[in-house]
């Protein structure tokens, strides 16, 4: 009997070069309110030196325009403008990029079209560490819960469920209908983490940014990325 080949070390990147792989995090922005959470999450991930795979829905781009005043082309978004964007109400200076992003990103930031099913994140054979949909619209919840993907975001979420990888969904809509709650229950039963954008007030809140960081810190905790966005309870 022929000897089985030794497994290849997992040092491959998206372009096939050989080097130790960073954590790969898929981030999807859909058409629910909460664009500041999404942008802050991208900024926090960039600082953490992970490999980011971003995809935007058409409705997500529309909400970014409404809530952040940033008009993006869903096909060719200005990634630098997105990453450095701050809300009009923010007192924090614009995020400074370590290096400018090209039209499709760089060696640790990749942009994927919302309807491109041939992109790597549509396949379970492309190894990722987690996916976050932030914010997560009701229609996205429904599509993923029914395994009826109508775009790349929903397909990538289904991949993470079937491969038993961490999937974090950040709904924000309130109040919620019984049908939305049933979808959330179904997804939680399938292994997803439901993390509604419900910021706490117990961490010495003095500005709106503190509330945004509370939610983003919880997301980062769930996907295993160290962060210091908020103060934590001291060990007893």
C-alpha positions as CSV (number, residue, x, y, z in Angstrom):
1,X,0.0,0.0,0.0
2,X,1.3,3.4,-0.9
3,X,2.2,5.7,1.9
4,X,-0.1,8.7,2.3
5,X,1.7,12.0,1.6
6,X,2.5,14.2,4.6
7,X,0.0,17.0,5.0
8,X,1.3,20.3,3.7
9,X,1.9,23.0,6.3
10,X,-0.8,25.6,6.3
11,X,1.5,28.5,5.2
12,X,-0.4,29.5,2.1
13,X,-1.9,32.9,1.5
14,X,-4.5,33.9,-1.0
15,X,-1.9,34.4,-3.7
16,X,-0.1,31.1,-3.1
17,X,3.0,32.4,-1.5
18,X,4.6,30.6,1.4
19,X,4.7,32.3,4.8
20,X,3.0,31.8,8.2
21,X,-0.7,32.5,7.8
22,X,-2.3,35.4,9.7
23,X,-5.7,34.9,11.2
24,X,-8.3,35.3,8.5
25,X,-11.5,37.2,9.4
26,X,-14.4,37.7,7.0
27,X,-16.3,40.9,7.6
28,X,-19.6,41.6,5.9
29,X,-21.5,44.9,6.1
30,X,-25.3,44.7,5.3
31,X,-28.2,47.1,5.3
32,X,-29.1,47.4,9.0
33,X,-28.4,50.6,10.9
34,X,-25.1,50.5,12.7
35,X,-22.4,51.5,10.2
36,X,-20.2,53.0,12.9
37,X,-19.8,49.6,14.5
38,X,-18.7,48.1,11.2
39,X,-16.1,50.8,10.5
40,X,-14.7,50.6,14.0
41,X,-14.5,46.8,13.8
42,X,-12.5,47.1,10.6
43,X,-10.1,49.6,12.2
44,X,-9.6,47.4,15.3
45,X,-8.9,44.4,13.1
46,X,-6.4,46.4,11.0
47,X,-4.5,47.3,14.2
48,X,-4.6,43.6,15.2
49,X,-2.7,42.6,12.1
50,X,-5.1,40.0,10.9
51,X,-6.0,39.2,7.3
52,X,-9.4,40.9,6.5
53,X,-11.8,39.8,3.8
54,X,-14.4,42.4,3.3
55,X,-17.7,42.3,1.4
56,X,-20.4,44.9,1.2
57,X,-24.0,44.6,0.3
58,X,-25.8,47.2,-1.8
59,X,-28.0,48.1,1.2
60,X,-24.9,48.2,3.4
61,X,-23.3,50.8,1.2
62,X,-26.5,52.9,1.3
63,X,-26.6,52.8,5.1
64,X,-22.9,53.9,5.3
65,X,-23.9,56.9,3.1
66,X,-26.8,57.8,5.4
67,X,-25.1,57.3,8.7
68,X,-21.5,58.3,8.0
69,X,-21.9,60.6,5.1
70,X,-19.6,58.5,3.0
71,X,-20.7,57.7,-0.5
72,X,-19.2,54.5,-1.8
73,X,-19.4,52.7,-5.1
74,X,-20.5,49.2,-4.2
75,X,-18.4,47.8,-7.1
76,X,-15.3,49.9,-6.5
77,X,-15.4,51.3,-3.0
78,X,-12.8,53.7,-1.8
79,X,-11.3,51.4,0.9
80,X,-9.1,54.1,2.4
81,X,-12.0,56.4,2.8
82,X,-14.0,53.6,4.5
83,X,-11.2,52.7,6.8
84,X,-10.4,56.2,7.9
85,X,-14.0,57.4,8.2
86,X,-15.2,58.9,11.5
87,X,-18.8,59.9,12.3
88,X,-19.6,63.6,12.3
89,X,-20.4,63.3,16.1
90,X,-17.0,61.7,16.9
91,X,-14.4,63.5,18.9
92,X,-11.7,61.0,17.9
93,X,-9.3,61.9,15.1
94,X,-9.5,60.0,11.9
95,X,-7.9,56.5,11.9
96,X,-4.4,56.5,10.4
97,X,-3.6,53.7,8.0
98,X,-0.2,52.1,8.4
99,X,-0.1,52.0,4.5
100,X,-2.7,53.0,1.9
101,X,-4.9,50.3,0.4
102,X,-5.1,49.7,-3.3
103,X,-8.4,49.3,-5.2
104,X,-8.7,45.7,-4.0
105,X,-6.7,46.0,-0.7
106,X,-3.3,44.8,0.0
107,X,-1.5,41.6,1.3
108,X,-3.8,41.5,4.4
109,X,-6.9,43.3,3.2
110,X,-9.1,41.8,0.4
111,X,-12.3,43.1,-1.0
112,X,-14.9,40.8,-2.6
113,X,-17.9,41.7,-4.7
114,X,-21.2,40.9,-3.1
115,X,-22.3,38.7,-6.0
116,X,-19.0,37.0,-6.8
117,X,-19.5,33.3,-6.0
118,X,-16.1,32.5,-7.4
119,X,-14.2,34.4,-4.7
120,X,-12.3,32.3,-2.1
121,X,-14.6,33.0,0.8
122,X,-17.5,31.3,-1.0
123,X,-15.7,27.9,-0.6
124,X,-15.2,25.9,2.5
125,X,-11.8,24.8,1.3
126,X,-10.5,28.3,1.8
127,X,-9.5,28.3,5.5
128,X,-10.8,31.1,7.6
129,X,-10.9,31.7,11.3
130,X,-14.2,33.5,11.7
131,X,-16.8,35.6,10.0
132,X,-18.7,38.7,11.3
133,X,-21.8,40.2,9.8
134,X,-21.9,43.7,11.3
135,X,-24.5,45.1,11.2
136,X,-26.7,42.2,10.2
137,X,-30.0,43.0,8.5
138,X,-33.2,41.0,9.0
139,X,-33.1,39.8,5.4
140,X,-29.6,38.5,5.9
141,X,-30.7,36.7,9.0
142,X,-33.5,35.1,7.1
143,X,-31.4,34.1,4.1
144,X,-28.7,32.5,6.3
145,X,-31.3,30.8,8.6
146,X,-33.1,29.2,5.6
147,X,-29.8,28.3,3.8
148,X,-31.1,30.2,0.8
149,X,-28.2,32.4,-0.1
150,X,-28.9,35.2,-2.5
151,X,-25.5,36.9,-2.4
152,X,-21.9,36.2,-1.4
153,X,-22.5,37.4,2.2
154,X,-25.1,34.8,2.9
155,X,-23.1,32.1,1.0
156,X,-20.0,32.8,3.1
157,X,-22.1,32.7,6.3
158,X,-23.5,29.3,5.2
159,X,-19.9,28.1,4.6
160,X,-18.9,29.1,8.2
161,X,-21.9,27.2,9.6
162,X,-21.3,24.0,7.6
163,X,-17.6,24.0,8.4
164,X,-18.3,24.7,12.1
165,X,-16.3,27.9,12.1
166,X,-17.2,30.9,14.2
167,X,-20.0,33.0,12.8
168,X,-20.9,36.2,14.6
169,X,-24.1,38.0,13.6
170,X,-24.7,41.6,14.9
171,X,-28.4,42.5,14.4
172,X,-29.5,46.0,15.5
173,X,-33.1,46.3,14.6
174,X,-35.6,46.9,17.4
175,X,-38.3,45.8,18.2
176,X,-37.9,42.3,16.7
177,X,-40.7,40.3,15.2
178,X,-41.4,36.7,16.2
179,X,-40.1,35.6,12.8
180,X,-36.8,37.4,13.3
181,X,-36.5,35.9,16.8
182,X,-37.2,32.5,15.3
183,X,-34.5,33.0,12.7
184,X,-32.1,34.0,15.5
185,X,-33.0,30.9,17.5
186,X,-32.5,28.7,14.4
187,X,-29.1,30.2,13.7
188,X,-27.9,30.0,17.3
189,X,-29.0,26.3,17.3
190,X,-26.8,25.8,14.2
191,X,-23.8,27.3,16.0
192,X,-23.8,31.0,15.2
193,X,-23.2,33.6,17.8
194,X,-26.0,36.2,18.0
195,X,-24.5,39.4,19.3
196,X,-27.1,42.2,19.1
197,X,-25.7,45.7,19.1
198,X,-26.7,46.4,22.7
199,X,-24.0,48.5,24.3
200,X,-23.6,48.5,28.1
201,X,-23.2,51.6,30.2
202,X,-21.2,50.3,33.1
203,X,-17.7,51.0,31.7
204,X,-17.4,54.7,32.6
205,X,-19.2,55.9,29.4
206,X,-18.3,59.6,28.7
207,X,-18.8,59.7,24.9
208,X,-20.6,58.0,22.1
209,X,-17.4,56.3,21.0
210,X,-17.4,54.3,24.3
211,X,-20.7,52.7,23.3
212,X,-19.5,51.8,19.9
213,X,-16.3,50.3,21.3
214,X,-18.3,48.2,23.8
215,X,-20.0,46.3,21.0
216,X,-16.8,46.0,18.9
217,X,-14.9,44.7,21.9
218,X,-17.5,42.0,22.4
219,X,-17.2,41.0,18.7
220,X,-13.4,40.9,19.0
221,X,-13.7,38.7,22.1
222,X,-15.9,36.2,20.2
223,X,-13.5,35.8,17.3
224,X,-10.5,35.5,19.6
225,X,-8.8,38.8,18.8
226,X,-7.1,40.5,21.8
227,X,-8.2,44.1,22.3
228,X,-8.2,46.9,24.8
229,X,-11.2,48.8,23.5
230,X,-12.9,48.9,26.9
231,X,-12.0,48.5,30.5
232,X,-12.8,45.0,31.9
233,X,-13.9,43.9,35.3
234,X,-10.9,43.2,37.6
235,X,-10.2,39.7,38.6
236,X,-11.8,38.8,41.9
